[in-house]
C-alpha cells in the first residue's frame, strides 16, 4: 500500500472516530435532557406557553348608614378577537351579523366593525381589540353574538376582566372614603376608610390559566377559573347621605363666597360619636374646590378662641374663677412682658364677669384669668388640660391623624407668656376633629366618646364584626361645670352681646363658640396676615343630638374673616336643614302654640327682606333682631339703644332715604 493511501486511511479513521465521539456526546446529552433535566425543560416550555394568572376579587362595598353606596367594586370586561382559531367558512357566514350586533350595542357603524374583523382575519391577528369597559350585562350579551357564541376556540372570543372602584356620590366625602393601592411587591398604601379597613375589603385572589398566543399576549384557557376569587366584606359606615350632602354644599358655597384656600366640616352624633358627615375641600389653581386632603383629621393648627372653652372648663374645675368672677379688661389691651394681648373690640369691655368674657370672647379677660390664676404653678393648668385628654391623639382607624400639641412648663417653646397665649388658643395645636370631640363631650354632659366612622363589617346578611360606642373619658369635668359652660355656649348665640348672636334663630336652637385665629403671624407684615375662621358647637342647645365644627382657612379679608361671619353660617345652615328634616315633634307643637305672634312678625320680616330696597325701609314695630338682620343685609351699620329683645320704637334715618347716602342707622328699642 502506498504511503499516500495509508495517510488517507488514517484520516478517515480520525474523522470516523470524531463522528463517533460526537454521536456519543449527542446521545449522552439527549439522555440527560430526557432523564436528568427533562422535568426542568418541560416546566420551562409550559411556562412559556401557559401561565397561571391571579384574579382580583371584588372589593367589598362601603355603605352609608341608610344603605346607599359610598364606594363599590364593579367588574369591567374587555373583548378581543382571535382570528386564527376561526374557520374560514364560519367567519364568512358570521362576520356581517356579528358586525351588526356590535354596531347596535357599541354605537359605531357596521362597516367599522366589518373592517376591523376582516383586517384581523387577513393579518392573522390573534389579539384584536373589539371593546373595552363593558359591564356584566353587556358582556353576557356579547357572548351570545353570532360567531362569538361558538366560544374561545371556534368563535375566537377572548374575554378579559378587571375590577374597578367607583364612587356613586362622586366627589362628596371622597377623601374620607379614600382609596387603597398595592405595588408589585405587595405593599399597600392609601388613605381614608378604604385603607384603614383594607384587610376586610380586599377579599382573596383567585387563579386562572392562560395560554401565550403572541409576545406579551395571553389568552384565557376555557371559561372556568382554577380557584374562584373570594369577594371582600362590606363595611357599614356611620355617614348619613343627607347630612353629608347638606354639609358638603354648605361648606362649598361659603368657600366660594369668601375665596378661601380650604376648609372642612364634621357633624357627629353626640351620644355615640358616630360621624354623620365629613367634608374636606381645597382650592385648585383654577379656583375650583375638591376633596384634596383630609384636613378634618390630619391638619393640626392653633384653634384660636374655640380653645377658650377648654380654658374655661379648666379654670372652673380648679376653682380659679367662677362664672360671676369679675375681670377688668380695661381698654381691651393688656401688656405682659414685651407682648400685648388685644381684644377684637376697640376700647375693650371694661369690667365683666368670666361668663360674659366667654360670650364676647375677650382675649384680655382669658389671658388675665389663666395667667393670674396659674402663674405660681403653671403645671397645674397643663395637668388639667391633660386630664381632659387634650394632649392625646384620638387613635382613629384612619391613618394620618394630626398630633396635638400641649406644651408643659420646661418644654422647648415654653415662656412667661405661654399661659396667657394658651388661654385663648395660641401655642397649642389641635385638629378640627380633636376640637369637636371636646365640644361633643361638653354637649354629652362631660362624657368624651371616640369618633367612629364604621358601624359594622358584614358578609351579605351576616355580621362579621360590630363597632360599638367607645368612651375615651367618662367625665372630663364635673356635671356642674359642664352645665355652666353649656349655658355660656348657648348665650354666645342667643344673647345680643354674644359673638354668634347673628346666627340666632327662634325656629331652632344652637350652642357654640366662634374662633378667629391668626395664621403664620410670627414676623409677618400685619397687612399680610392670614386667618383661620372656626365655629364649633352643637344643636339643639338643650338635649343636643349633633355636634359640628366648621373650619375655613385663609378667607379673603376684604370679604370677611371672623368665625361668626365665615364659618358660623355654614354651621347654622347645617343645623337648620338637619333640624327641618328631623324636627322634634313635641318641640314643634309647643313652638306653634306659644309663638303665633312671632310667626306673624316673621312673615312681615320676610316680606320686607325679599324686596329689592334702594331706600331705607320702615322697621318701626319690628323686633330688634329682625330689623338688625334686614338692615345689615342692606349694607348698613346698625347701632342699638334700649332693650335688645324689644321692638323698634324709633329709627335715626327716616323711611325713604337713599341707601347710597346712608352708612349708619341707630335703632331705639322699647
For each residue, the residues with C-beta under 8 A, 3 or more apart:
1: 5 6
2: 5 6
3: 6 7
4: 7 8
5: 1 2 8 9
6: 1 2 3 9 10
7: 3 4 10 11
8: 4 5 11 12
9: 5 6 12 13
10: 6 7 13 14
11: 7 8 14 15
12: 8 9 15 16
13: 9 10 16 17
14: 10 11 17 18
15: 11 12 18 19
16: 12 13 19 20
17: 13 14 20 21
18: 14 15 21 22
19: 15 16 22 23
20: 16 17 23 24
21: 17 18 24 25
22: 18 19 25 26
23: 19 20 26 27
24: 20 21 27 28
25: 21 22 28 29
26: 22 23 29 30
27: 23 24 30 31
28: 24 25 31 32
29: 25 26 32 33
30: 26 27 33 34
31: 27 28 34 35 36
32: 28 29 35 36 37
33: 29 30 36 37 38 41
34: 30 31 38
35: 31 32 38
36: 31 32 33
37: 32 33 40 41
38: 33 34 35 41 42
39: 42 43
40: 37 43 44
41: 33 37 38 44 45
42: 38 39 45 46
43: 39 40 46 47
44: 40 41 47 48
45: 41 42 48 49
46: 42 43 49 50
47: 43 44 50 51
48: 44 45 212
49: 45 46 211 212
50: 46 47 209 210 211 212 221
51: 47 209 210 212 218
52: 207 208 209 210 226
53: 207 208 209 210 218
54: 205 206 207 208
55: 161 205 206 207 208 225 229
56: 162 163 205 229
57: 163 202 203 204 205 206 229 230 231 232
58: 73 75 163 203 229 231 232
59: 73 163 165 201 202 203 231 232
60: 73 200 201 202 203 231 232 233 234 235
61: 69 71 72 73 234 235
62: 69 70 71 72 177 193 194 201 234 235 237
63: 67 68 69 70 234 235 236 237
64: 67 68 69 70 237 239 240 241 244
65: 236 237 238 239 240 274 276 455
66: 240 241 242
67: 63 64
68: 63 64 168 169 241
69: 61 62 63 64 72 168 169
70: 62 63 64 167 168 169 173 177 237 239
71: 61 62 165 166 167 168 177 194
72: 61 62 69 165 166 168
73: 58 59 60 61 163 164 165 166 232
74: 135 163 164 166
75: 58 135 136 161 162 163 164
76: 132 133 134 135 161 162 163 164
77: 133 134 135 136 138 139 142 159 160 161
78: 129 131 132 133 134 159 160 161 162
79: 129 130 131 132 134 139 142 157 158 159
80: 127 128 129 130 158 159 160
81: 116 117 120 125 128 130 156 157 158
82: 85 86 126 127 128 152 156 157 158 213 219
83: 86 91 117 120 121 123 124 125 126 128 156
84: 124 125 126 156
85: 82 126 152 153 154 155 156
86: 82 83 90 91 121 147 154 155 156
87: 90 91 154
88: 91 92
89: 92 93
90: 86 87 93 94 147 150 154 155
91: 83 86 87 88 94 95 117 121 147
92: 88 89 95
93: 89 90
94: 90 91 97 98 146 147
95: 91 92 98 99 114 117 118 121 147
96: 99 100 110 114
97: 94 100 101 145 146 147
98: 94 95 101 102 113 117 145 146 147 148
99: 95 96 102 103 110 111 112 113 114 117
100: 96 97 103 104 110
101: 97 98 104 105 145 146
102: 98 99 105 106 108 113 130 131 142 145
103: 99 100 106 107 108 109 110 112 113
104: 100 101
105: 101 102 138 141 142
106: 102 103 131
107: 103
108: 102 103 112 113
109: 103 112 113
110: 96 99 100 103 113 114
111: 99 114 115
112: 99 103 108 109 115 116
113: 98 99 102 103 108 109 110 116 117 130
114: 95 96 99 110 111 117 118
115: 111 112 118 119
116: 81 112 113 119 120 128 130
117: 81 83 91 95 98 99 113 114 120 121 128
118: 95 114 115 121 122
119: 115 116 122 123 125 128
120: 81 83 116 117 123 125 128
121: 83 86 91 95 117 118 124 125
122: 118 119
123: 83 119 120
124: 83 84 121
125: 81 83 84 119 120 121 128
126: 82 83 84 85 213 214 217 219
127: 80 82 158 213 214 217 219
128: 80 81 82 83 116 117 119 120 125
129: 78 79 80 132
130: 79 80 81 102 113 116
131: 78 79 102 106 134 142
132: 76 78 79 129
133: 76 77 78
134: 76 77 78 79 131 138 139 142
135: 74 75 76 77 138 139
136: 75 77 139 140
137: 140 141
138: 77 105 134 135 141 142
139: 77 79 134 135 136 142 143 159 161
140: 136 137 143 144
141: 105 137 138 144 145
142: 77 79 102 105 131 134 138 139 145 148 157
143: 139 140 148 149 157 159
144: 140 141 148 149
145: 97 98 101 102 141 142 148 149
146: 94 97 98 101 149
147: 86 90 91 94 95 97 98 150 155 156 157
148: 98 142 143 144 145 151 155 156 157
149: 143 144 145 146 155
150: 90 147 153 154 155 157
151: 148 154 155 157 223
152: 82 85 155 156 157 158 159 219 220 222 223
153: 85 150
154: 85 86 87 90 150 151
155: 85 86 90 147 148 149 150 151 152
156: 81 82 83 84 85 86 147 148 152
157: 79 81 82 142 143 147 148 150 151 152
158: 79 80 81 82 127 152 219 220
159: 77 78 79 80 139 143 152 220
160: 77 78 80 220
161: 55 75 76 77 78 139
162: 56 75 76 78
163: 56 57 58 59 73 74 75 76
164: 73 74 75 76
165: 59 71 72 73 179 194
166: 71 72 73 74
167: 70 71 170 171 174 177
168: 68 69 70 71 72
169: 68 69 70 172 173 174 241 244
170: 167 174
171: 167 174 290 291
172: 169 244 245 248 279
173: 70 169 176 177 239 244 248 277 278 279 291
174: 167 169 170 171 177 178 290 291
175: 178 191 192 280 291 292 293 294
176: 173 192 193 239 278 280 291 294 296 297 398 453
177: 62 70 71 167 173 174 192 193 194
178: 174 175 190 191 192 193 194 195 196 398
179: 165 190 191 192 194 195
180: 188 189 190 194 195 198 201 202
181: 188 189 190
182: 186 187 188 189
183: 186 187 189
184:
185:
186: 182 183
187: 182 183
188: 180 181 182 195 198
189: 180 181 182 183 195
190: 178 179 180 181 194 195 198
191: 175 178 179 194 195 294 398 399 400
192: 175 176 177 178 179 195 196 294 398
193: 62 176 177 178 196 197 235 237 397 398 453 454
194: 62 71 165 177 178 179 180 190 191 197 198 201
195: 178 179 180 188 189 190 191 192 198 398 399
196: 178 192 193 396 397 398 399
197: 193 194 200 201 235 397 454 457
198: 180 188 190 194 195 201 202
199: 202
200: 60 197 232 233 235 457 464
201: 59 60 62 180 194 197 198 232 233 235
202: 57 59 60 180 198 199 232
203: 57 58 59 60 229 230 231 232 233
204: 57 229 230
205: 54 55 56 57 229
206: 54 55 57 225 226 227 228 229 230
207: 52 53 54 55 225 226 227
208: 52 53 54 55 220 225 226
209: 50 51 52 53 220 221 222 226
210: 50 51 52 53 218 219 220 221
211: 49 50 218 219 220 221
212: 48 49 50 51 217 218 219
213: 82 126 127 217 218 219
214: 126 127 217
215:
216:
217: 126 127 212 213 214
218: 51 53 210 211 212 213
219: 82 126 127 152 158 210 211 212 213
220: 152 158 159 160 208 209 210 211 223
221: 50 209 210 211
222: 152 209
223: 151 152 220
224:
225: 55 206 207 208 228 229
226: 52 206 207 208 209
227: 206 207
228: 206 225
229: 55 56 57 58 203 204 205 206 225
230: 57 203 204 206
231: 57 58 59 60 203
232: 57 58 59 60 73 200 201 202 203
233: 60 200 201 203 457 458 459 464
234: 60 61 62 63 457 458 459 460
235: 60 61 62 63 193 197 200 201 454 456 457 458
236: 63 65 454 455 456 457 458
237: 62 63 64 65 70 193 453 454 455
238: 65 269 274 275 276 452 453 454 455
239: 64 65 70 173 176 244 275 276 277 278 453
240: 64 65 66 243 244 276 277
241: 64 66 68 169 244 245
242: 66 245 246 581
243: 240 246 247 267 276 277 574 578
244: 64 169 172 173 239 240 241 247 248 276 277 278 279
245: 172 241 242 248 249
246: 242 243 249 250 277 573 574 577 578
247: 243 244 250 251 265 267 277 278 279 574
248: 172 173 244 245 251 252 265 277 279 281
249: 245 246 252 253
250: 246 247 253 254 265 569 570 573 574 577
251: 247 248 254 255 263 264 265 279 281 550 552 570
252: 248 249 255 256 281 289
253: 249 250 256 257
254: 250 251 257 258 260 263 552 566 567 569 570
255: 251 252 258 259 260 262 263 281 283 289 552
256: 252 253 259 289
257: 253 254 559
258: 254 255 552 555 556 559 560 561 566
259: 255 256 287 555 556 559
260: 254 255 263 283 552 553 554 555 556 566
261: 282 283 553 554
262: 255 280 281 282 283 292 293 295 552 553 554
263: 251 254 255 260 280 281 295 550 551 552 553 567
264: 251 278 279 280 281 295 296 299 432 550 551
265: 247 248 250 251 277 278 279 296 548 549 550 551 570 574
266: 275 277 278 296 432 433 436 548 549
267: 243 247 275 276 277 278 546 547 548 574 578
268: 273 274 275 276 436 437 440 451 546 547 548
269: 238 272 273 274 275 276 545 546
270: 440 443 444 538 544 545 546 547
271: 444 449 469 545
272: 269 449 452 469
273: 268 269 437 440 449 450 451 452 469 470
274: 65 238 268 269 451 452 453 455
275: 238 239 266 267 268 269 278 451 452 453
276: 65 238 239 240 243 244 267 268 269 546
277: 173 239 240 243 244 246 247 248 265 266 267 574
278: 173 176 239 244 247 264 265 266 267 275 296 297 453
279: 172 173 244 247 248 251 264 265 291 296
280: 175 176 262 263 264 291 292 293 294 295 296
281: 248 251 252 255 262 263 264 289 290 291 292
282: 261 262 289 290 291 292 293 295
283: 255 260 261 262 287 288 289
284: 287 288 289 290
285:
286:
287: 259 283 284
288: 283 284
289: 252 255 256 281 282 283 284
290: 171 174 281 282 284
291: 171 173 174 175 176 279 280 281 282
292: 175 262 280 281 282
293: 175 262 280 282 298 299
294: 175 176 191 192 280 297 298 398 400
295: 262 263 264 280 282 298 299 432 551 553
296: 176 264 265 266 278 279 280 299 431 432 433 551
297: 176 278 294 396 398 400 401 402 431 432 433
298: 293 294 295 400 401 402 431
299: 264 293 295 296 402 431 432
300: 402 403 404 405 429 430 431 434
301: 429 430 431 517 519 532
302: 425 426 427 428 429 517 519 532
303: 306 307 425 428 429 430 435 515 517 534
304: 307 424 425 426 515 516 517 518 532 534 563
305: 308 361 363 424 425 513 514 515 516 517 534 563
306: 303 309 425 435 439 513 514 515 534 536 549 563
307: 303 304 310 311 422 423 424 425 428 430 435 515
308: 305 311 312 358 361 366 423 424 425 513
309: 306 312 313 358 438 439 442 485 489 513
310: 307 313 314 385 388 390 438
311: 307 308 314 315 366 369 370 422 423 424
312: 308 309 315 316 354 358 366 485 488
313: 309 310 316 317 388 442 476 477 481 485
314: 310 311 317 318 320 370 381 384 385 388
315: 311 312 318 320 321 354 369 370 373
316: 312 313 319 320 321 322 323 477 481 484 485
317: 313 314 384 477 478 481
318: 314 315 373 374 380 381 384
319: 316 322
320: 314 315 316 369 370 373 374
321: 315 316 325 327 354 369 373
322: 316 319 325 354
323: 316 353 354 355 484 488
324: 353 354 355
325: 321 322 353 354 369
326: 351 352 353 354
327: 321 351 352 353 354 357 362 365 368 369
328: 350 351 368
329: 332 334 343 348 349 350 351 352 357 362 364 365 368
330: 333 334 348 350 364
331: 347 348
332: 329 342 343 345 346 347 348 349 362 364
333: 330 340 341 342 343 348 364
334: 329 330 340 341 364 367 368
335: 339 340 341
336: 339 340 341 367 371 416 417 420
337: 416 417
338:
339: 335 336 417 420 421
340: 333 334 335 336
341: 333 334 335 336 363 364 367 420 421 424
342: 332 333 363 364
343: 329 332 333 348 349 362 363 364
344: 361 363 516 562
345: 332 348 349 360
346: 332
347: 331 332
348: 329 330 331 332 333 343 345 362 364
349: 329 332 343 345 352 356 357 360 362 365
350: 328 329 330
351: 326 327 328 329
352: 326 327 329 349 356 357 360 362 365
353: 323 324 325 326 327 356 357
354: 312 315 321 322 323 324 325 326 327 357 358 365 369
355: 323 324 358 359 484 487 488 491
356: 349 352 353 359 360 497
357: 327 329 349 352 353 354 360 361 362 365 366 369
358: 308 309 312 354 355 361 366 485 488 492 513
359: 355 356 488 491 492 495 497 498 499
360: 345 349 352 356 357 497 498 499
361: 305 308 344 357 358 492 499 513 514
362: 327 329 332 343 348 349 352 357 365 366
363: 305 341 342 343 344 366 367 424
364: 329 330 332 333 334 341 342 343 348 367 368
365: 327 329 349 352 354 357 362 368 369
366: 308 311 312 357 358 362 363 369 370 423 424
367: 334 336 341 363 364 370 371 419 420 421 423 424
368: 327 328 329 334 364 365 371 372 420
369: 311 315 320 321 325 327 354 357 365 366 372 373 423
370: 311 314 315 320 366 367 373 374 381 419 420 422 423
371: 336 367 368 374 375 419 420 423
372: 368 369 375
373: 315 318 320 321 369 370 381
374: 318 320 370 371 377 378 380 381 419
375: 371 372 378 419
376:
377: 374 380
378: 374 375 381 382 409 418 419
379: 382 383 408 409
380: 318 374 377 383 384
381: 314 318 370 373 374 378 384 385 419 422
382: 378 379 385 386 406 407 408 409
383: 379 380 386 387
384: 314 317 318 380 381 387 388
385: 310 314 381 382 388 390 391 406
386: 382 383 389 390 391 406
387: 383 384 476
388: 310 313 314 384 385 438 448 473 476 477
389: 386 392 448 472 473 476
390: 310 385 386 404 406 428 430 434 438
391: 385 386 404 406
392: 389 395 404
393: 396 401 403 404 434
394: 401 433 434 437 450 451 472
395: 392 401 450
396: 196 297 393 401 433 451
397: 193 196 197 452 453 454
398: 176 178 191 192 193 195 196 294 297 401 453
399: 191 195 196
400: 191 294 297 298
401: 297 298 393 394 395 396 398 431 433
402: 297 298 299 300 429 430 431 434
403: 300 393 429
404: 300 390 391 392 393 428 429 430 431 434
405: 300 428 429 430
406: 382 385 386 390 391 428
407: 382 411 413 414 418 422 427 428
408: 379 382 411 414
409: 378 379 382 414 418
410: 414
411: 407 408 414
412:
413: 407 418 427
414: 407 408 409 410 411 418
415: 418
416: 336 337
417: 336 337 339 420 421
418: 378 407 409 413 414 415 421 422 427
419: 367 370 371 374 375 378 381 422 423
420: 336 339 341 367 368 370 371 417 423
421: 339 341 367 417 418 424 426 427
422: 307 311 370 381 407 418 419 425 426 427 428
423: 307 308 311 366 367 369 370 371 419 420
424: 304 305 307 308 311 341 363 366 367 421
425: 302 303 304 305 306 307 308 422 428 515 517
426: 302 304 421 422 517
427: 302 407 413 418 421 422
428: 302 303 307 390 404 405 406 407 422 425
429: 300 301 302 303 402 403 404 405
430: 300 301 303 307 390 402 404 405 434 435
431: 296 297 298 299 300 301 401 402 404 434 435
432: 264 266 295 296 297 299 435 436 534 549 551
433: 266 296 297 394 396 401 436 437 451 549
434: 300 390 393 394 402 404 430 431 437 438
435: 303 306 307 430 431 432 438 439 534 536 549
436: 266 268 432 433 439 440 451 536 547 548 549
437: 268 273 394 433 434 440 441 448 449 450 451 472
438: 309 310 388 390 434 435 441 442 448 476
439: 306 309 435 436 442 443 512 513 536 537 538 547 549
440: 268 270 273 436 437 443 444 448 449 451 538 547
441: 437 438 444 446 447 448 449 473 476
442: 309 313 438 439 445 446 476 482 485 486 489 538
443: 270 439 440 486 511 538 544 547
444: 270 271 440 441 447 448 449
445: 442 479 482 483
446: 441 442 474 475 476 477 478 479 481 482
447: 441 444 471 473 474 475 476
448: 388 389 437 438 440 441 444 471 472 473 474 476
449: 271 272 273 437 440 441 444 469 470 471 472
450: 273 394 395 437 470 471 472
451: 268 273 274 275 394 396 433 436 437 440
452: 238 272 273 274 275 397 455 467 469 470
453: 176 193 237 238 239 274 275 278 397 398
454: 193 197 235 236 237 238 397 457 467
455: 65 236 237 238 274 452 466 467
456: 235 236 463 464 465 466 467
457: 197 200 233 234 235 236 454 463 464 465 466
458: 233 234 235 236 461 462 463 464
459: 233 234 462 464
460: 234
461: 458
462: 458 459
463: 456 457 458 466
464: 200 233 456 457 458 459
465: 456 457
466: 455 456 457 463
467: 452 454 455 456
468:
469: 271 272 273 449 452
470: 273 449 450 452
471: 447 448 449 450 474
472: 389 394 437 448 449 450
473: 388 389 441 447 448 476
474: 446 447 448 471
475: 446 447 478 479
476: 313 387 388 389 438 441 442 446 447 448 473
477: 313 316 317 388 446 481 482
478: 317 446 475 481 482
479: 445 446 475 482 483
480: 483 484
481: 313 316 317 446 477 478 484 485
482: 442 445 446 477 478 479 485 486
483: 445 479 480 486 487
484: 316 323 355 480 481 487 488
485: 309 312 313 316 358 442 481 482 488 489
486: 442 443 482 483 489 490 511 541
487: 355 483 484 490 491
488: 312 323 355 358 359 484 485 491 492
489: 309 442 485 486 492 493 511 512 513 537 538 541
490: 486 487 493 494 509 511 541 542
491: 355 359 487 488 494 495 498
492: 358 359 361 488 489 495 498 499 500 501 511 512 513 514 537
493: 489 490 498 500 501 503 504 509 510 511 512 537 541
494: 490 491 498 501 504 509 541
495: 359 491 492 498 501
496: 501 624 640 644 645
497: 356 359 360 501
498: 359 360 491 492 493 494 495 501
499: 359 360 361 492 513 514 563 564
500: 492 493 503 504 510 512 513 514 535 564 568
501: 492 493 494 495 496 497 498 504
502: 564 565 568 628 629 632
503: 493 500 510 535 564 568 569 571 572
504: 493 494 500 501 510 625
505: 508 510 572 576
506: 595 598 602
507: 576 579 591
508: 505 539 540 575 576 579 580
509: 490 493 494 539 540 541 542
510: 493 500 503 504 505 537 538 539 540 541 571 572 575
511: 443 486 489 490 492 493 537 538 539 541 544
512: 439 489 492 493 500 535 536 537 538 548 568 571
513: 305 306 308 309 358 361 439 489 492 499 500 535 536 537
514: 305 306 361 492 499 500 534 535 562 563 564 567 568
515: 303 304 305 306 307 425 532 533 534 535 536 563 567
516: 304 305 344 531 532 533 534 561 562 563
517: 301 302 303 304 305 425 426 531 532 534
518: 304 521 529 530 531
519: 301 302 529 530 531 532 553 554
520: 524 529 530
521: 518 524 529
522:
523:
524: 520 521 528 529
525: 528 529
526: 529
527:
528: 524 525
529: 518 519 520 521 524 525 526
530: 518 519 520 553 554
531: 516 517 518 519 554 555 557 561
532: 301 302 304 515 516 517 519 551 552 553 554
533: 515 516 551 552 555 561 562 563 565 566 567
534: 303 304 305 306 432 435 514 515 516 517 549 550 551 552 563 567
535: 500 503 512 513 514 515 549 550 563 564 567 568 570 571
536: 306 435 436 439 512 513 515 547 548 549 550
537: 439 489 492 493 510 511 512 513 547 548 549 571
538: 270 439 440 442 443 489 510 511 512 541 544 546 547 548
539: 508 509 510 511 544 545 546 548 575 578 579
540: 508 509 510 543 544 545 579 584 587
541: 486 489 490 493 494 509 510 511 538 544
542: 490 509
543: 540
544: 270 443 511 538 539 540 541 547
545: 269 270 271 539 540
546: 267 268 269 270 276 538 539 575 578
547: 267 268 270 436 439 440 443 536 537 538 544
548: 265 266 267 268 436 512 536 537 538 539 571 574 575
549: 265 266 306 432 433 435 436 439 534 535 536 537
550: 251 263 264 265 534 535 536 567 568 570 571 574
551: 263 264 265 295 296 432 532 533 534 567
552: 251 254 255 258 260 262 263 532 533 534 555 566 567 570
553: 260 261 262 263 295 519 530 532
554: 260 261 262 519 530 531 532
555: 258 259 260 531 533 552 559 560 561 566
556: 258 259 260 559 560 561
557: 531 560 561
558:
559: 257 258 259 555 556
560: 258 555 556 557 565 566
561: 258 516 531 533 555 556 557 565 566
562: 344 514 516 533 565 566
563: 304 305 306 499 514 515 516 533 534 535 566 567 568
564: 499 500 502 503 514 535 567 568
565: 502 533 560 561 562 568 569
566: 254 258 260 533 552 555 560 561 562 563 569
567: 254 263 514 515 533 534 535 550 551 552 563 564 570 571
568: 500 502 503 512 514 535 550 563 564 565 571 572
569: 250 254 503 565 566 572 573
570: 250 251 254 265 535 550 552 567 573 574
571: 503 510 512 535 537 548 550 567 568 574 575
572: 503 505 510 568 569 575 576
573: 246 250 569 570 576 577
574: 243 246 247 250 265 267 277 548 550 570 571 577 578
575: 508 510 539 546 548 571 572 578 579
576: 505 507 508 572 573 579 580
577: 246 250 573 574 580 581
578: 243 246 267 539 546 574 575 581 582
579: 507 508 539 540 575 576 582 583
580: 508 576 577 583
581: 242 577 578
582: 578 579
583: 579 580 587 588
584: 540 587 588
585: 588 589
586: 589 590
587: 540 583 584 590 591
588: 583 584 585 591 592
589: 585 586 592 593
590: 586 587 593 594
591: 507 587 588 594 595
592: 588 589 595 596 599
593: 589 590 596
594: 590 591
595: 506 591 592 598 599
596: 592 593 599 600
597: 600 601
598: 506 595 601 602 623
599: 592 595 596 602 603
600: 596 597 603 604
601: 597 598 604 605 622 623 626
602: 506 598 599 605 606 626
603: 599 600 606 607
604: 600 601 607 608 622
605: 601 602 608 609 622 623 626 629 630
606: 602 603 609 610
607: 603 604 610 611
608: 604 605 611 617 619 622 630
609: 605 606 629 630 633
610: 606 607
611: 607 608 617
612:
613: 616 617 634 659
614: 658 659
615: 655 656 657 658 659
616: 613 634 636 651 653 654 655 656 657 658 659 662 665
617: 608 611 613 630 631 634 655
618: 651 655
619: 608 622 626 627 630 631 648 651 667
620: 648 649 650 651
621: 647 648
622: 601 604 605 608 619 626 627 630 647 648
623: 598 601 605 626 627 645 646 647 648
624: 496 627 628 640 643 644 645 646 647 648 667 669
625: 504 628 629
626: 601 602 605 619 622 623 629 630
627: 619 622 623 624 630 631 638 648 667
628: 502 624 625 631 632 638 640 667
629: 502 605 609 625 626 632 633
630: 605 608 609 617 619 622 626 627 633 634
631: 617 619 627 628 634 636 638 665 667
632: 502 628 629 635 636 637 638
633: 609 629 630
634: 613 616 617 630 631 659
635: 632 659
636: 616 631 632 659 662 663 664 665
637: 632 663 664 665
638: 627 628 631 632 664 665 666 667
639: 664 665 666 667
640: 496 624 628 644 666 667 669
641: 666 667 668 669
642: 646 649 668 669 670
643: 624 646 669 670
644: 496 624 640 669
645: 496 623 624 669
646: 623 624 642 643 649 669 670
647: 621 622 623 624 669 670
648: 619 620 621 622 623 624 627 651 667 668 669 670
649: 620 642 646 668 669 670
650: 620 667 668
651: 616 618 619 620 648 654 655 665 666 667 668
652: 665 666 667
653: 616 657 662 665
654: 616 651 657
655: 615 616 617 618 651
656: 615 616
657: 615 616 653 654 661 662
658: 614 615 616 661 662
659: 613 614 615 616 634 635 636 662
660:
661: 657 658
662: 616 636 653 657 658 659 665
663: 636 637
664: 636 637 638 639
665: 616 631 636 637 638 639 651 652 653 662
666: 638 639 640 641 651 652
667: 619 624 627 628 631 638 639 640 641 648 650 651 652
668: 641 642 648 649 650 651
669: 624 640 641 642 643 644 645 646 647 648 649
670: 642 643 646 647 648 649
